[in-house]
Amino acid sequence: MFAAKYTLILILTLNCLLEAHQADANNYNFLEYEAEKKKSESIENILFPEKMNMLMDKLSNKDAKDINVSAPLTISPICQDNIVAQKSIRQNEKIILYAKGYIGSQYSFGNNSKLKMDCSGFTQQVYRNLGVLLPRSALKQSFYGVKIGLNELKAGDLLFYRTYKTAPSHVAIYAGNRKMIHASYLAKRVQFDSIDKSYYKERFLFAKRLQLDKNN
């Protein structure tokens, strides 16, 4: 029975390590693993075939019945949530990384080149890198995504403001830590600003979260 308990602990440890490895997602394709798993008798045989053969030889028939070493691997809900969360983080980091690449670019109303751009031209270019095609104006961009509260903000969300008209006329990208990146008309360049500045707090309308391409 001691050997059986030791084996059960080993199997549970291997399963946990595998789930953590899957969540890391550095060059690991879960679908490819699933295909490989179907060709194999068990996850242990995939990882350590020689060790598992030796281990099974030591188990009695009675003990072996109590441990289903060939059961298919399942990912716990907690691990699944972690994978989704990590994917979301990577997407948000991409948005901010692309946005930072435009810091210092010159502001130009009605322009959306890589050297000169207005607020909506800036957000349009950033999100295009992630497979999201936004319309040209801040007003039309405000029709996209899901509205969220300020207490729900995550890096990459869009912030909409009224400036020269009551409808959304300025858009920025939330960068985290109460900061935003935007093509500022006042500063005439792309830069960071605090969302708590009185100018922006008084003109804030709402925030939106866009559905990103699943391949990013």
Stockholm file with secondary structure:
# STOCKHOLM 1.0

chainA/1-216         MFAAKYTLILILTLNCLLEAHQADANNYNFLEYEAEKKKSESIENILFPEKMNMLMDKLSNKDAKDINVSAPLTISPICQDNIVAQKSIRQNEKIILYAKGYIGSQYSFGNNSKLKMDCSGFTQQVYRNLGVLLPRSALKQSFYGVKIGLNELKAGDLLFYRTYKTAPSHVAIYAGNRKMIHASYLAKRVQFDSIDKSYYKERFLFAKRLQLDKNN
#=GR chainA/1-216 SS CHHHHHHHHHHHHHHHHHHHHHHHCSSCCHHHHHHHHHTSSCHHHHHCHHHHHHHHHHSCHHHHHTCCTTCCCCCCHHHHHHHHHHHHHHHHHHHHHHHHTTTTCEECTTCBSSSEECHHHHHHHHHHTTTCCCCSSHHHHTTSSEEECGGGCCTTCEEEECSSSSSCCEEEEEEETTEEEEEETTTTEEEEEETTSHHHHHHEEEEEECCCCTTC
#=GC SS_cons         CHHHHHHHHHHHHHHHHHHHHHHHCSSCCHHHHHHHHHTSSCHHHHHCHHHHHHHHHHSCHHHHHTCCTTCCCCCCHHHHHHHHHHHHHHHHHHHHHHHHTTTTCEECTTCBSSSEECHHHHHHHHHHTTTCCCCSSHHHHTTSSEEECGGGCCTTCEEEECSSSSSCCEEEEEEETTEEEEEETTTTEEEEEETTSHHHHHHEEEEEECCCCTTC
//
